[in-house]
Amino acid sequence: MRIKKKHFFKIHSWIGIRLSILFFIVCFSGTLATLSHEMDWLFNPSIRATPQKELASRNLIAANFKEKYPEGKMTYWTRPNEAYLCDIIYKEENGNNSYVFANPYTGEIQGESKLTVQRFFRDLHYYLFIPFQIGHFTVLIFAFLLFISFATALVFYKKWWRKLFELQTGKGSLVFFRSLHRLVGLWSVPFSILFSVTGIWYFLERTDTGNIGTISNPKNPEIKNERQVEDIKSIDFDRAIITAKKAIPNLKTSNINIPEKTNNVIYITGKSDVPLVRERANRIYVDPVTYQPIKVQKAKNIPTVMYLNDIADPLHFGYWGGLTTKIIWFVFGLGISSLILTGIWITLKRTVIKRKKKKQKIMGVWRYINWGIIGVLLAFMYIIILTRYQPPISTVVIISFGWLLFIFLTWYIFVYLLQKEVNKAIQ
């Protein structure tokens, strides 16, 4: 049986309409995540740093941390790639966790936050705040749906390559939005391929298909001989960094996992001369007593599967080329997100025209499925934010306002305005 082009159109429309609300949240949260570090810089002055030629001693920063938080414990230390951002030190104190911002050039502790913009949008895009792996797989399924969506569109659009610069105006809103939808969709195809392929790769990694997850995420080595590691304040971070740089020349250290148990190692990652790969492609495991390297993984020597896994994040979020590529990824992410909105509008508008006295239920039961999932998302989001992050009430209010604005705009555009079109058509 021959599959007609209209069948591809139906598949394309089904994905865009039936799963529209959730699809938009997944795409838009990922788009905002690309510039989430910059949003932290914009909204939180204590995370800002003025780039200088020399970096402060890591031991100085650790000493300043201990002076400011005598009872605080450092668990993780990350240095963003952006030179205008502070180091972020994960602090645990009295059972509570927070992020401490340390200036990498002066060593000064500039501030502290329970929740960052970057962490919020990464969590939202990563697993929708829905636990038990359900959220992860819900997000990852949309990688397949995104691929199917743009692939079917290229099939049913006739001679689409001739419409790369065509935008019809002056013929009514339906013609304009349909033309805009097609134009943005065509220019977004390379990024749709990129986002969907990397998303499918994440799915294969999480399901450990072909041992991708096992190969790409080796376990940290442990120190077998019995001995006592001194209190965390005694770790010589500068010496550990020197060891890492000797093991991998030209290494720019980024992240430090700080040992908690006597058989744990200091785990250091960073960027080397190998382009594109994320920091985890370079791993150095350092003995916290002798400061000798126990195991070294160099990006230039990793197997193909691990290499593909380590370029997925930079390609998916666009941070491989700094702020320039992040802005490009952000713009095209907005474009893909807008396709969902214009697709809904086109379908509903077309229905109003065809049925002047009765609006067809486009989404039907899927409307309730979408909003039901959003309700579950919001419930878990508040539980996780209030119990795990425990941010100030002002942060909760801002997040709540954002969601209320999203819900209101959704109702206003796709219910209120469309109902006005129906009423106008009936008169």
GIRALIN-V757774 format. One record per backbone hydrogen bond with DSSP energy under -0.5 kcal/mol. CO is the residue of the C=O (numbers start at 0). NH is the residue of the N-H. E is the energy in kcal/mol with one decimal. If there is no record, write none. Layout:
BEGIN
CO:NH:E, CO:NH:E
END
This chain:
BEGIN
1:3:-0.6, 3:6:-1.2, 3:7:-1.0, 4:8:-1.9, 5:9:-2.1, 6:10:-2.0, 7:11:-2.5, 8:12:-2.7, 9:13:-2.6, 10:14:-2.1, 11:15:-2.0, 12:16:-2.5, 13:17:-1.8, 13:18:-0.6, 14:18:-1.1, 16:19:-1.2, 18:22:-2.8, 19:23:-2.6, 20:24:-1.8, 21:25:-2.2, 22:26:-2.3, 23:27:-3.3, 24:28:-2.3, 25:29:-1.5, 26:30:-1.9, 27:31:-2.4, 28:32:-1.8, 29:33:-0.9, 30:33:-0.7, 30:34:-0.6, 31:34:-0.8, 32:35:-1.1, 34:38:-1.9, 35:39:-2.0, 36:40:-2.1, 37:41:-2.1, 38:42:-2.5, 39:43:-2.2, 43:46:-1.9, 44:47:-1.5, 46:85:-2.3, 48:50:-0.7, 56:60:-1.9, 57:61:-2.6, 58:62:-2.4, 59:63:-2.5, 60:64:-2.3, 61:65:-2.3, 62:66:-2.1, 63:67:-2.1, 64:68:-2.8, 68:71:-1.4, 72:91:-2.3, 74:257:-1.4, 75:89:-3.1, 76:255:-2.8, 77:79:-0.6, 77:87:-2.9, 80:82:-0.5, 81:84:-1.6, 83:48:-2.2, 86:88:-0.5, 86:101:-2.2, 87:77:-2.7, 87:89:-0.5, 88:90:-0.6, 88:99:-2.9, 89:74:-2.4, 89:75:-0.8, 90:97:-1.9, 91:72:-2.1, 92:95:-1.9, 95:92:-2.8, 97:90:-2.9, 97:99:-0.5, 98:112:-2.6, 99:88:-3.0, 99:101:-0.6, 100:109:-2.6, 100:110:-1.1, 101:86:-2.9, 102:106:-2.2, 103:55:-3.2, 107:102:-3.2, 107:109:-0.8, 110:100:-2.5, 112:98:-3.4, 115:119:-2.2, 116:120:-2.4, 117:121:-2.0, 118:122:-2.3, 119:123:-2.4, 120:124:-2.4, 121:125:-2.4, 122:126:-2.5, 122:127:-0.6, 122:128:-0.8, 123:127:-1.5, 126:129:-2.4, 128:130:-0.6, 129:134:-1.2, 130:133:-1.1, 130:134:-0.6, 132:136:-2.2, 133:137:-2.0, 134:138:-2.2, 135:139:-2.3, 136:140:-2.0, 137:141:-0.7, 138:141:-0.9, 139:142:-1.3, 139:143:-0.8, 140:143:-0.5, 140:144:-1.8, 141:145:-2.5, 142:146:-1.7, 143:147:-2.4, 144:148:-2.4, 145:149:-2.1, 146:150:-2.0, 147:151:-2.5, 148:152:-1.5, 149:153:-1.8, 150:154:-1.0, 151:155:-2.0, 152:156:-1.9, 155:157:-0.7, 156:159:-0.8, 158:161:-1.8, 159:162:-1.8, 160:163:-0.6, 162:165:-0.9, 164:166:-0.6, 171:175:-2.0, 172:176:-2.8, 173:177:-2.1, 174:178:-2.3, 175:179:-2.8, 176:180:-2.6, 177:181:-1.9, 178:182:-2.5, 179:183:-2.8, 180:184:-2.0, 181:185:-2.3, 182:186:-2.0, 183:187:-1.3, 185:188:-1.0, 187:191:-2.7, 188:192:-2.6, 189:193:-2.1, 190:194:-3.1, 191:195:-2.2, 192:196:-2.7, 193:197:-2.3, 194:198:-1.9, 195:199:-2.5, 196:200:-2.1, 197:201:-2.1, 198:202:-1.7, 199:203:-2.3, 200:204:-2.5, 201:205:-2.7, 202:206:-2.2, 203:208:-2.2, 204:207:-0.7, 207:210:-1.8, 208:211:-1.4, 210:214:-2.7, 211:215:-2.3, 212:216:-1.3, 221:223:-0.6, 226:228:-0.5, 230:233:-2.4, 231:234:-1.4, 234:236:-1.2, 235:239:-2.0, 236:240:-2.4, 237:241:-2.2, 238:242:-2.1, 239:243:-2.0, 240:244:-2.5, 241:245:-1.9, 242:246:-1.8, 243:247:-2.0, 247:250:-1.2, 250:252:-0.7, 251:270:-2.1, 253:78:-2.1, 254:268:-2.1, 255:76:-2.1, 255:257:-0.6, 256:266:-1.7, 260:263:-1.5, 262:222:-2.2, 264:266:-0.7, 265:267:-0.6, 265:285:-3.0, 266:256:-3.2, 267:283:-2.7, 268:253:-2.9, 268:254:-1.1, 270:251:-3.3, 272:274:-0.5, 274:276:-1.5, 277:280:-1.7, 278:269:-1.5, 278:281:-2.0, 280:282:-0.6, 281:269:-0.8, 282:296:-3.3, 283:267:-2.8, 283:285:-0.6, 284:293:-3.6, 284:294:-1.1, 285:265:-2.9, 286:290:-2.0, 291:286:-2.5, 294:284:-2.8, 295:297:-0.5, 296:282:-2.1, 297:300:-1.8, 297:301:-0.6, 298:301:-0.8, 302:306:-2.3, 303:307:-2.8, 304:308:-1.9, 305:309:-1.9, 306:310:-0.9, 307:311:-0.7, 308:312:-0.6, 309:277:-2.3, 310:314:-1.8, 311:315:-2.8, 312:316:-2.7, 313:317:-1.0, 313:319:-0.9, 317:320:-0.6, 318:321:-1.3, 320:323:-0.5, 321:325:-1.8, 322:326:-2.2, 323:327:-1.9, 324:328:-2.7, 325:329:-2.2, 326:330:-2.5, 327:331:-2.2, 328:332:-2.1, 329:333:-2.3, 330:334:-1.8, 331:335:-2.3, 332:336:-2.3, 333:337:-2.5, 334:338:-1.3, 335:339:-0.9, 336:339:-0.6, 336:340:-1.1, 337:341:-3.0, 338:342:-2.1, 339:343:-1.9, 340:344:-2.2, 341:345:-2.8, 342:346:-2.0, 343:347:-2.6, 344:348:-2.9, 345:349:-2.5, 346:350:-1.8, 347:351:-2.0, 348:352:-1.9, 349:353:-2.2, 350:354:-2.7, 353:355:-0.6, 357:359:-0.5, 359:361:-1.3, 362:365:-2.1, 363:366:-1.2, 363:367:-0.6, 364:368:-1.7, 365:369:-2.8, 366:370:-2.3, 367:371:-2.2, 368:372:-2.3, 369:373:-2.1, 370:374:-2.3, 371:375:-2.1, 372:376:-2.8, 373:377:-2.8, 374:378:-2.2, 375:379:-2.5, 376:380:-2.6, 377:381:-2.4, 378:382:-1.9, 379:383:-3.0, 380:384:-2.8, 381:385:-2.4, 382:386:-1.9, 383:387:-2.7, 383:388:-1.1, 384:388:-0.6, 384:389:-2.3, 384:390:-0.5, 391:394:-0.9, 391:395:-1.5, 392:396:-2.4, 393:397:-2.1, 394:398:-2.4, 395:399:-2.5, 396:400:-2.6, 397:401:-2.2, 398:402:-1.9, 399:403:-2.5, 400:404:-2.5, 401:405:-2.1, 402:406:-2.5, 403:407:-2.6, 404:408:-2.7, 405:409:-2.1, 406:410:-2.3, 407:411:-3.0, 408:412:-2.6, 409:413:-2.2, 410:414:-1.7, 410:415:-2.3, 411:416:-2.5, 414:418:-2.1, 415:419:-1.8, 416:420:-1.5, 417:421:-2.0, 418:422:-2.8, 419:423:-2.3, 420:424:-2.0, 421:425:-1.9, 422:426:-1.6
END
